[in-house]
Amino acid sequence: MPRPRSDTRARIIHSARTLLRRQGYHGTGLTQVIEHSGAPRGSVYFLFPGGKEQIAVAAVDDWAEELDALLHKTRDMSPSARAWITTLAGHFSADLRSSDFTEGLPVTTVTLDSVPASPALTVACRSAYERWLTTLASGLQTYAVPAAQARTLATLLLAALEGAAVLCRAYRSTEPLDSVSARLLELLPAPVTAGSP
């Protein structure tokens, strides 16, 4: 019995996510995505008539939603901004280690490899970052970070964590992320407990 269309689409996107994180946009071929996913070639062309670029956009959108959900989930379970950032850094470290440092953070490789050459991917990557920055900024405000500072601090957090993850891949160690996250915690104003006045 053939798999449901939604399952085939999900498998294609999942394979694209994996390969793009490892190899970047230009290093990943459409044939490789098809082979990795095990999806029939005809289904790939039917579901993604725009080819590799359309698949990559779908992968970025999928990443954006998943990481945004993680930001919300970890925020809800963290009693302070420091606990929130520590949890996020720990998640990224575990993710890097589980792939043996072959997979970077979502969207990083695609952004470095294809923006601004691809207008569609430029929009997708920018939208992903904007979504995460908005969630980080609003989350920081619940920890009594002033609204005027929240967006700037959110930008610093995202840029520092993502940059540290790139260094982790180069050094094949989570030490850069550990060092950067420790310094970031020192920059958070006190008190930063959720609901503080």
N, C-alpha and C positions, 0 to 999 in steps of 0.2 A: 504494500500500500504506500503511495507516495506521501512524503512529508508535507504538512501544511505549508503554505506559502510563507506565513509569518516565521516559521521555524527556519526555513531556508534563508530568508532575509537576515534573521538574527545570526545565523552561522557565518554568513558572508561578512557581516559587520564585525563580528567577534574576531574572525581571522584577519580582517583588515586592521583592526585595532592592534592586535599582537604584532603583525608584521611592520606596521608603521612606527610603532614604538621602538622596534629593534633597528629598523633600516632606514626610516625616513620615507618621504613620499617618492622621491626619484629612485631610491634603491629598491622599491617594491613594485613589482610588475603585476598587471592584471591576471596573467596566467598563474602567477604564484599565489594570488589570493584565491583563485578558483581551486587550485590544487589543494591548498591548505584547508579550505572550507569543506571540500568534498562535494560542493554544490554542482549540479549539472551546468555546463557552460551556457546552455540556452536559457536557464533560469536566471543566471547572472545578468545576461544581456536584457532579459525581459524586465527584471526588477530594477536594474540600473542602466537604462539606455544611455546615460551620460558617461558610462565607463568608469575608469579608475577615479577620476576626479569626483564623480557623484558618490561613489562608495566612500572615498576619503571624507567628504563633507558629512555623510551619514555617520561615519565613525567618530568624527569630532563632535557632532551633535550628541551622540550617544555618551561620549566621555563627559561632555558638559553636564548632562543630566545626572550621570552617575556620581561625579565628584561633587556636584551641588547637593545631592542627597546625602553624601557622606559629611559634607560641611554642616548640614542641618542636624544630622543624627549625632555627630560628635559634639556639636554645640549643646544640644538638649541634654546630653549626659555629663557635661563638664560644669563643675561648680564655679569655675573662674576662667578668665581669659588665658591665664598661664596653663591651666589644665587643658584647655581647648587646643592651644597651639602645641603643647607637648604631645597630646594624643594624635594630632595631625602629623607631626613630624615622625612620630613612631610608626604611624601607618605607612608613610612614604618610605621610611627606612626598611620596614618589613617587606614592602613591595619590591624594592630594589634588590634586597637579599634573596627573595624567593625566585627572582629571575636570574640570579647570579650576575647582577649588574648589566644585563643585556637589554633591559627595557627601562626607558626613562619615564618621566612623568607624562601624563596625557597631554597632548597637543604640542609639547615642546618641540619634538622632532619635526612635526608637520609645519609648525610656524617657521622654524629655522630653515627648512628645506624648500618651502613653497610660497611663502609670503614675502613680497606682494606679487609675485609672478602670476599666481592664480587668483583672480578676483573672487571666485566662489569660496576658495579656502581662506582667503583673507577675511572675508565677512564671517565665515564660520568660526575661525580662531578668535577673532576680535569679540564675537558674541559670547564665546565660551569664557574668555577672560573677564568680560564685563559682567557676566552672570556670577562668576565666582567672587569678583571684587565686591559686587553689591551684597552678596550673602555674607562675606567676611566683614564688611563695614557695618551692616545692620546687626550682625552678631556681636561685634565689638561694642556697639552702643548699648546692648543689653548688659554689658559688664561695666557700665558707667564711663566708657570712653566717650568724650564729648563728640558730638556729631561733626564739628569742624575738623577734628583730628582723625576720625574713624576711617575716612576714605584714604587719606594719605598713609595711615598706618596699615590699612589693608593692602595697599599697593606695595608697601615695603615688605610686608609678610610674604605675599605671593611671589614677588620678585626674588627675595632672599631664599625662600624654600626651593623654588624652581631652579635658581642658579646653583644652589648647593647640591641639588640632585644631579645636575650635569657634572659637577666636580666628582661626585660619588662614582659615577660611571667611569670617569677617567682614572681615578685612583683605586677603583674596585674596593671601596671602603665606605662605610657610612659616617666616618669621622667628620668630613666636611659638613654634613647635615647636622650632626650632633653639636658641632661647634657653633654653627650659625644659629640653630634653634636656641641654644643656651644664651647667646648674645641677644637674640630677639626678645626673650623673656625679660631681660633687664630693661628693655625699652618700654614695656607695658606700664602704664601709670597704675598707682595703687590708691584706693582699693579698686579691684576689678572683679569683685564677686557679682554674679548675676543679680540684678535687681537692686544694686547699691544706689543710694541717692546721689 
